[in-house]
Amino acid sequence: MVSFEEASELAKKFTKKPTDAEFLEFYGLFKQATVGDVNIDKPGALALKEKAKYEAWSSNKGLSKEAAKEAYVKVYEKYAPKYA
């Protein structure tokens, strides 16, 4: 099993681009693991990309940083065969 730090670096080097939904899964867990609960204001309705990223992060609210790191590694291991 790879560490969170290894998984986050390896995910940046995927040879194929994950779908938007898969990217948001990675993004939300990464932010929760590195920052904790969402600490920014929700973007306006017209800022679609920022709003999607905010919601992905917010969906992990309450998850500890350690649990988010473990979940991120599991997500990486799920998608690595498809994109690495």
Backbone as CSV, one residue per row, in Angstrom:
resi,resn,N_x,N_y,N_z,CA_x,CA_y,CA_z,C_x,C_y,C_z
1,MET,0.847,-1.189,0.000,0.000,0.000,0.000,0.894,1.254,0.000
2,VAL,0.578,2.189,-0.846,1.354,3.424,-0.934,0.884,4.408,0.134
3,SER,1.744,5.359,0.465,1.368,6.390,1.434,0.525,7.461,0.732
4,PHE,-0.096,8.309,1.534,-0.870,9.416,0.987,0.010,10.313,0.111
5,GLU,1.217,10.618,0.611,2.121,11.496,-0.125,2.506,10.874,-1.473
6,GLU,2.798,9.564,-1.468,3.140,8.880,-2.717,1.948,8.865,-3.673
7,ALA,0.776,8.541,-3.143,-0.430,8.461,-3.975,-0.747,9.819,-4.601
8,SER,-0.606,10.896,-3.822,-0.928,12.215,-4.372,0.064,12.618,-5.469
9,GLU,1.312,12.242,-5.334,2.297,12.531,-6.389,2.061,11.651,-7.619
10,LEU,1.788,10.380,-7.405,1.564,9.454,-8.519,0.294,9.818,-9.297
11,ALA,-0.729,10.283,-8.589,-1.982,10.662,-9.259,-1.753,11.840,-10.204
12,LYS,-0.833,12.727,-9.851,-0.517,13.869,-10.723,0.141,13.409,-12.018
13,LYS,0.692,12.206,-12.008,1.422,11.694,-13.172,0.622,10.687,-13.994
14,PHE,-0.689,10.608,-13.750,-1.508,9.708,-14.560,-1.298,10.030,-16.036
15,THR,-1.229,8.999,-16.864,-1.018,9.210,-18.289,-2.316,9.554,-19.014
16,LYS,-3.446,9.230,-18.404,-4.755,9.575,-18.965,-5.484,10.440,-17.942
17,LYS,-6.373,11.291,-18.432,-7.101,12.212,-17.560,-8.355,11.535,-16.986
18,PRO,-8.492,11.549,-15.657,-9.718,11.004,-15.056,-10.936,11.843,-15.461
19,THR,-12.106,11.258,-15.326,-13.342,12.001,-15.601,-13.470,13.125,-14.577
20,ASP,-14.363,14.061,-14.840,-14.575,15.160,-13.895,-15.010,14.629,-12.534
21,ALA,-15.902,13.655,-12.514,-16.383,13.088,-11.251,-15.246,12.420,-10.483
22,GLU,-14.381,11.718,-11.193,-13.236,11.069,-10.550,-12.254,12.108,-10.022
23,PHE,-12.016,13.156,-10.809,-11.134,14.233,-10.362,-11.678,14.863,-9.081
24,LEU,-12.975,15.113,-9.046,-13.576,15.743,-7.873,-13.498,14.840,-6.644
25,GLU,-13.562,13.531,-6.862,-13.398,12.587,-5.756,-11.989,12.740,-5.160
26,PHE,-10.982,12.786,-6.029,-9.604,13.007,-5.588,-9.478,14.369,-4.895
27,TYR,-10.002,15.401,-5.538,-9.857,16.764,-5.031,-10.447,16.916,-3.630
28,GLY,-11.677,16.446,-3.443,-12.343,16.591,-2.152,-11.582,15.909,-1.032
29,LEU,-11.099,14.711,-1.304,-10.336,13.984,-0.282,-8.978,14.630,-0.038
30,PHE,-8.326,15.119,-1.094,-7.026,15.771,-0.925,-7.167,17.011,-0.043
31,LYS,-8.164,17.841,-0.328,-8.365,19.053,0.465,-8.705,18.707,1.918
32,GLN,-9.530,17.703,2.121,-9.889,17.305,3.479,-8.663,16.777,4.219
33,ALA,-7.811,16.033,3.523,-6.618,15.452,4.139,-5.560,16.504,4.456
34,THR,-5.502,17.563,3.656,-4.432,18.546,3.841,-4.877,19.797,4.583
35,VAL,-6.154,20.159,4.489,-6.650,21.386,5.110,-7.621,21.082,6.254
36,GLY,-8.445,20.061,6.071,-9.508,19.767,7.035,-10.830,20.227,6.459
37,ASP,-11.802,20.450,7.338,-13.125,20.864,6.874,-13.042,22.140,6.040
38,VAL,-13.957,22.235,5.077,-13.999,23.380,4.169,-14.018,24.676,4.980
39,ASN,-13.161,25.629,4.578,-13.011,26.860,5.349,-13.125,28.110,4.477
40,ILE,-13.797,27.949,3.336,-13.994,29.078,2.427,-15.482,29.256,2.178
41,ASP,-15.860,30.426,1.712,-17.254,30.676,1.371,-17.633,29.903,0.119
42,LYS,-18.886,29.485,0.067,-19.383,28.771,-1.112,-19.403,29.717,-2.307
43,PRO,-18.825,29.294,-3.432,-18.822,30.147,-4.632,-20.237,30.381,-5.160
44,GLY,-20.389,31.432,-5.916,-21.675,31.759,-6.515,-22.105,30.725,-7.547
45,ALA,-23.377,30.758,-7.887,-23.962,29.779,-8.798,-23.331,29.803,-10.195
46,LEU,-22.785,30.919,-10.607,-22.214,31.017,-11.950,-20.775,30.508,-12.019
47,ALA,-20.137,30.318,-10.881,-18.768,29.802,-10.837,-18.847,28.280,-10.764
48,LEU,-19.192,27.663,-11.882,-19.510,26.233,-11.893,-18.354,25.346,-11.454
49,LYS,-17.161,25.598,-11.987,-16.006,24.765,-11.648,-15.661,24.901,-10.164
50,GLU,-15.611,26.144,-9.682,-15.285,26.384,-8.282,-16.349,25.794,-7.354
51,LYS,-17.612,25.897,-7.770,-18.711,25.358,-6.967,-18.610,23.833,-6.880
52,ALA,-18.279,23.182,-7.983,-18.136,21.719,-7.990,-16.995,21.291,-7.071
53,LYS,-15.886,22.021,-7.122,-14.750,21.703,-6.263,-15.115,21.926,-4.791
54,TYR,-15.814,23.027,-4.501,-16.259,23.321,-3.142,-17.150,22.190,-2.619
55,GLU,-18.099,21.766,-3.442,-19.029,20.716,-3.020,-18.323,19.379,-2.816
56,ALA,-17.313,19.086,-3.646,-16.543,17.851,-3.482,-15.801,17.866,-2.148
57,TRP,-15.227,19.006,-1.817,-14.515,19.145,-0.545,-15.496,19.094,0.617
58,SER,-16.581,19.844,0.502,-17.583,19.923,1.569,-18.231,18.566,1.847
59,SER,-18.287,17.703,0.842,-18.921,16.384,1.021,-18.134,15.508,1.995
60,ASN,-16.896,15.885,2.287,-16.066,15.127,3.227,-16.007,15.776,4.607
61,LYS,-16.855,16.774,4.845,-16.862,17.498,6.111,-17.020,16.526,7.280
62,GLY,-16.200,16.727,8.305,-16.258,15.880,9.492,-15.298,14.702,9.456
63,LEU,-14.783,14.399,8.283,-13.824,13.302,8.137,-12.472,13.788,8.656
64,SER,-11.830,13.006,9.504,-10.527,13.419,10.030,-9.507,13.452,8.901
65,LYS,-8.431,14.194,9.115,-7.383,14.271,8.092,-6.808,12.881,7.823
66,GLU,-6.615,12.100,8.882,-6.048,10.758,8.716,-6.991,9.850,7.924
67,ALA,-8.276,9.910,8.227,-9.263,9.098,7.500,-9.339,9.538,6.038
68,ALA,-9.225,10.835,5.795,-9.253,11.344,4.421,-8.026,10.869,3.650
69,LYS,-6.877,10.824,4.313,-5.668,10.324,3.658,-5.835,8.856,3.279
70,GLU,-6.389,8.065,4.189,-6.618,6.643,3.907,-7.598,6.476,2.757
71,ALA,-8.657,7.269,2.749,-9.653,7.195,1.677,-9.038,7.613,0.341
72,TYR,-8.176,8.625,0.360,-7.510,9.079,-0.866,-6.665,7.955,-1.452
73,VAL,-5.911,7.270,-0.604,-5.068,6.163,-1.081,-5.942,5.079,-1.701
74,LYS,-7.084,4.772,-1.083,-7.989,3.755,-1.639,-8.534,4.191,-3.001
75,VAL,-8.873,5.459,-3.130,-9.353,5.972,-4.413,-8.236,5.893,-5.448
76,TYR,-7.020,6.264,-5.043,-5.881,6.157,-5.959,-5.721,4.709,-6.430
77,GLU,-5.752,3.767,-5.504,-5.565,2.358,-5.862,-6.687,1.855,-6.769
78,LYS,-7.882,2.423,-6.612,-9.022,2.035,-7.455,-8.818,2.509,-8.899
79,TYR,-8.286,3.732,-9.066,-8.159,4.308,-10.409,-6.795,4.135,-11.061
80,ALA,-5.769,3.810,-10.286,-4.421,3.684,-10.853,-4.354,2.712,-12.020
81,PRO,-4.975,1.536,-11.933,-4.879,0.622,-13.077,-5.488,1.210,-14.366
82,LYS,-6.456,2.086,-14.211,-7.143,2.677,-15.358,-6.377,3.859,-15.966
83,TYR,-5.655,4.613,-15.132,-5.061,5.864,-15.593,-3.550,5.950,-15.523
84,ALA,-2.890,5.077,-14.766,-1.445,5.185,-14.597,-0.685,4.697,-15.828
